[in-house]
Amino acid sequence: MISRRKFIASTGATLAGSMLLNSSVAEAASFFNGPKKRYALVGTGDRGTSMWGKDVVDAYPDQVEFVGLCDKNKGRVEYAKKYLGVNCPTFTDFEEMMKTVKPDILIVTTMCSTHDHFIIRGMELGADIITEKPMTTDETKCQAIIDAEKRTGKKIRVTFNYRYSPHRAKIWELLRAGTIGKITSVDFHWYLDIHHGADYFRRWHRLRENSGTLLVHKATHHFDLLNWWIDSDPVEVFGFGKLEHYGKNNAFRSTNCRPCTYKDQCKFYFDVMKKQRYVDLYVNNEQFDGYMRDGCVWKEDINIYDKMCASIKYANDVEVSYSLTTYSPYEGYRIAFNGTQGRLEAWIKESNPPEQLDYDEIMITKNFEKPQFVRVPQGGGGHAGGDKLLKDKIFGVDNSDTLRQTAGSRDGALSCLIGIAVRNSIESGKPVMIGDLTTIKPQVQKM
């Protein structure tokens, strides 16, 4: 644990002027902001109905009008309409929704492997796109999205809320200010605990064909942070991964937790009936598509990795060592940037904290000097304050972008392409070049 005997309340480092965005991102930002627009939502699961549904309806009534909701599960989409408190029509047929309500903007919060279909058809049918991460799950779908955006002239925003939390934004500022000199390498290790981590193995994410593995679904967040912090594009990756804890790695199993005969001895038993929202959203609508929110973490069909690591080389010669573990006793991450003039590091524990703090801490150790500490007040709300700040940007409450947090299709592509490349490397046993996957060619510097 990092000592807290010393800290610097503020480094005083500021960046002059706004960082320039690439043209596609700038154009996207200018469209999504502004007068009230007509929105449609496809995918009315937990994330769609909460973060991109009710939260938006309640917080941005002057910017957002929902004109359509769509989900393949007719019970779930009807529940979503009541939960959001809107009067718009609901659909189980996406094409029908788009052609009937003709939204200005489509929000895509479906299963990851279907993002490409809704993004592409949404643009072809006249809408700009807000999509949850990851933008897609393989290189072929990624290229199709890139081509469709160019062909239709529509714009895509990818919702990387991790960029917006105050602690991560402060890291970006410190790095851009040259606090540790030129960045040379990064150590980044993420730990999902036995509650949050296990939950991915209960749900649709457990199948590679749905999620692209957690290297794509979850780690896309982490890879986007790296791309943003390092301010360069990845060029080459090599990875390892294995399923060694969940899935077949247990003596007993069931289809899902409710009928399981091993409830008393399984530490991963999950009682979905204790959460009324999950009952209303999922349990009451299983009859329509068979999806069970309390799937067994030991099911033999699980085919994603539960431990992963990768080496990533960037165009500016920064080298990254990354790992993701899904069965840790605690949740959080360690990040350290090595530079020509020192080291910047942080240890963030996101669950079961040993002490209640209202700040996160960054340690800066310059060569030949003692460590200094920067305390960053924690943001309120989801994802360490990132959710609200992201939505304020998207829905026009805050039009500034001095930290270059706005993410377009290129950012979405490069983040998921790292995960796709690591997955390909694990399967082939060979390094993978990012430039070989799509027409996107890595740049030494983004700005």
N, C-alpha and C positions, 0 to 999 in steps of 0.2 A: 504494500500500500504506500502511496506517495506521501511523504511527510508534509505537514501543513504548517510548519513553524514559520515559514516565510511565504510571502506572496506579493505580487505586484497587482494592484487593483486595476491598473490600466497601463498598457505599454506606451500609450500616447501616439502609437503609430497610426497614421491615417493615409489613405490613398487618395491622391488628387484626381478629381474628375471621375467620370463614369467609364467603365471598361466597355469597349466596343463589342457588340454582338455580331455574329455572322448574319448576313442579310435575311436568311430564312427565319431565324429565331426572332429577329427584330420585327419582321413583318407579322409573324404570328402573335407577338406580344401586342402589337398595335391593334390587331383585329379583336382578340379576346377581350381587351379592355374597352371601355366606352359605354354607349347607351345600352339599355336593357335588351337582352337577346333571348331567343327562343331555343330551349335546350331539350334534347331527348336523351334518355339513359337506357343503355342496353346492358343487362346483367344486374339483377336486383337481389344479389346476395348480401352478406353482412357489410362488406366495404361499400358496395354501391348504394345501399339504402341508408347508411349512416354518414360516412365522410363525404360522399358525393351526392347524397340524397337529402335527408332531413336536416343535416347540419347546414347545407347550402340554402335550403328553403328558409330556414330560420334566420340565417345571418345575412343573406344577400337578396332580399325581396325586391330591391330597386334595380338589380342587375340581371336577375335570373327569372325566367318563366318556363316551367316545365310543361311541354306540350305533348310528351309521349313517354311511356315506360314500356320496356320490352324484356321478356325473359321466356325461355323455353318451358318453364314450369308455371302453368297458369295460376296455381294457388299462390305461389310466391310473389308473382307480379301484382296480384290483387291485394295481398297483404302489404306490399310495398306502397301501393297507392294510399291505403289507409294510414300507414306509418308516416309517410311524408306529409299527409294532409293536403294533397293536391287534387284537382278535379279533372286532370288530363286523361285521355283514353289510355287503355293498356292493350298490349299486343303480345302474342306468342310468335308472330311472324314478323321478322325484322324488315323485310322488303316492304311489307304492307305498312308498317309504321312509318318508314322513311318517305314513302310515296304519298301517304295520307297527310302527315303533319308537317313535312318539309322543314325540319329544324335548321336553325343557323349553325348550331354546334351539337355534336354528338359526343356524349361521355361514354367511354368503353370500360366496363368493369367486369367483363366476363372471365371465364377460365382462360389462362394465359395462351394456350394453344389455339384459341379462336380469335385472339386480338387482331391478327392480320386480316381475317375475313371482314370483320366489322369496321376496321379502320379503312380498308381499301374500298369496300362497298359504300361506306359512309361518305367518303370523299367523292366517289363516282356519282353519288346521288345528291351532291351539292352541299355537304356539311363540312365545316372545319372540325378538327378532332381534339378532344382531351382524352388521353389514355392513361390508365394505370400502368405502372411498370410490371413486368418487363414489356417492352414494346412488342416483342414476339419471341419465339422459342427456337428458331433455327435460321441458318444463313439464307436459305431459299426464300422463306417468308419475309425475312428482313429486306432482301433485294426487291421483292415485289412491292413492299410498302414504299421504299425509296422511289421506285419507278412510278408508282401511282401518285405520290405527292407531286412529283415533277410533271406528270401528265395532266393532272386535274387542276393544278394551280392552287389547291387547298393547302391548309397548314395544320401541323400537328404539334400539340404540347404534350410532353411526357411529365408525369407528376412526381418528380423526385423531391419529396418532402424532406428527406434527410439533409439536403443542401441548406435548408432554411433554419434549422435549429441554431440558437445563438452560439452554442459551444463550437459547432462545426464551422459556422461562419467566421468566428474569431480565429480559428486555425487558418482558414483561407486568407484572412487579412494579414496575419503574422507571416505566413509564407510569402505572400505577394510583397510584403514590405522588406523582404530580405533578412529577416531576423536571424536565420541560421546560415545565411549565404546561399549558395547554389545547392539545391536538393540533389543528393546523389543516390540515396536508396531509402526504402520505406519498409517497415515491419508492421503488418496489419493482421490481427488475429481476432476473429469474432466467435463468440460463444453463445449458442442458444441453449436455454436450460431445459430440464426434463419436463417442463410444463409447456412452454411456448414451442420449443423444438419438437417435442413429441406430437404436438397438434398438427404439424404438417404431414405426419405419417398416418393420421386418422382420416384426413380429408382427401379431396381429389388430387392434391399435390403429390401424393405418394406414387403416382404413376408418371413416369417420364414423358409419356405421350400427351399428358395434360399440362405439366408444369415446365418441362424441359430440364428437370432436376432442380434442386435448390441452388445450383451454380448459376442458374438463369433466373428462377423465380425470386429467390431471396438475395443472392449475392449481387444481382444487378444493382441493388442499392449501394453496395459496398464498392463495386467497380466504378460506378458513376462518381462517388465521392473521390476515389483515387484520381480519375480523369480530371475532375474539377480542381482538386487540391494541387495536383502535379502540373496542371496546365499544359498537358501534352497528350498525344494519342498513343495507345498501346500498339506495338508492332509484332510482338512474338510472345507466345505463352507455352508453358509445359506444365502438366498437371498430374496429380494422383488422386484417386478417390476409391471409396469402398463402402459397402453396406455391411457393417459388422455388429450393429447393436439391435436395430429394429427388424421388422420383417421375419424372415425364417430363423433368426437368431434367438429362438425361445422355444421352450418345451411345449407350451400350450398356446391356443389362439381361439378366436371366435370370428364371426362375421362383423359384429359390432358389440358395444359394451352392454346394452340393455339386456339381451338374452344370455349373456355370457355366464357360464357356470363357475368361472374362476374369479369372480368379483372380489372375493375376500382375500385372495392371495396375490392379485395383480396390482402392483403399485401404480400402474398407468391407467387404472380404471377411471373412466370419465362419465359422470352422471349428467348427461345433457338435459335432463328434466329439471335440474336445479336452476336453469337460466331460462326464464320465460320467453325472452326474445328469441332464443334458439328453438324453443318449442313452437312459437308462432311462425317463425321464418322457415324452419327446416322440418321438424318432426311432423307437424300438421300437414305438410305438403309432400311427404315421402311417396304418397300414393300416385303422384303424377309422374315422377321420374326415377324413383327408387334410390335417390341420394340420401345417404345416412351420415349425419354430422358427427356421430360417435363411432366411427369405424375403428376396428381393432388395429393397434400399432404393430401387431405381430402377423398380419395377413401375409400370406405367401406370395401374393401378387405384387408386393412393394418392390419397385425396381429403380429407385433413386438412391443416391449415396447418402450416408449419414456422417461421413467424415471426408473432407476435401482439402486439398492444398494446391497451391500453384506458384510458379515463378513467372513474373510478368516483366517484360522489357519494354520501355517507352522510347519514343522517337528522340527524346532529348537525353537518352542514356541513363535515365533513372531506372533502377532495378527494384522490384517489389517482391517481398515474400508474404504470401497470403494464406490463411487457413480459415476453415469454417467447421465448427464442431456442433452437433445437434443434441447432445445428451450431457451437457455440463450441469453441475449442481447450482450454478448461478448464471446470470445473463449479463452480457456486456461485451466490451471490446478493449483491446490494447492497440494503440497506434503510436508509431515513432518514426519521425523523419530525421534522417541523418543528412547533414549539410556540411559544406566546406568550412563553416565557421561555428558549428555546434550541432545541437540535437534538440528537437521539439517532440515532446511525448505526452500522452494522456492515457489514463485508465478510467473508463466509464463503466460503472456497474449499474445495470438498468433494472434489476429486480433484487428483492431481499437485501437492501443495503444494510451494512453494519452500523451505520449512523445516518440520521436524517439531516441532509444538507440542502441548502437552497441555492447551491452553486455547483458548477463543474470546474475542474481545475486542469490547467495546462502547465507543464514544467518545461522551462527553457534552460538549457545548459550550454553556454557559449564556451568555446575552447579557452582553457586557462582561467575560467571564472567559476564561481559557485552557482548552483542552481537558483533560478528565480521562478516564481509561481504567479500565474495569471488566473484569477478567479472570475468565472463568467456566470452571471445570474441565470438560473434555469428558466426557460420559457414555460408558460402555462399551456395546458392542452396536450393533445396527442403528439407523439414522436418528438418529445422534448421541446415543444413549442413550434415545431416545424409546420404542422398541419394548417394552423390558422394563418401563418405568414405566407405560406404557399397560396392558399385560397384568396387571401387579400390581393396578391399579385395577379392571379388568374382572373378574378372577377372585378378588377379595376379599382379597388379601394386604395391600393398603393401601386403607382405606376413606375416607381424607380427600380433600377436594377444595377446599382453600383457594384454589387458583388458577383455579377454575372451568374445569377442563380436560375434564370429562365432557361429551360431545356427544350430543345426542338428535336426533330427526328434524327439528326446526326448524333446528338448526345444519347438519345434512346438507342440508336443502333450500336454505337461503340460500347456502351455499357453491357448490353446483352451479348454482343459479339465476343467479349472477353469470356463470359460464362460458356458460350457455345464452343469457343476455341478450347477452353480447358476440358470440357466434356469430350470433344473430339480427340484431344491429346490423350486423355485417359484411355479411350477406346483403341486408339492406334498405337500408343506407346511412343509417339513421336511429337516433337514440337510443332506448333501450328502458327502460321503467319496470318495476322489479322487482314492484311491486304489481299490475301488470296480468297477471302470469304465473300466479299461483295465488291462493288465498284468504289467504295469509300477508301481513299488512300490516306494513311496516317500522316499527320502534320507534326512537326517538331514542337510548335507552339500554337496554342489555340487563339490567343488574343491578337 
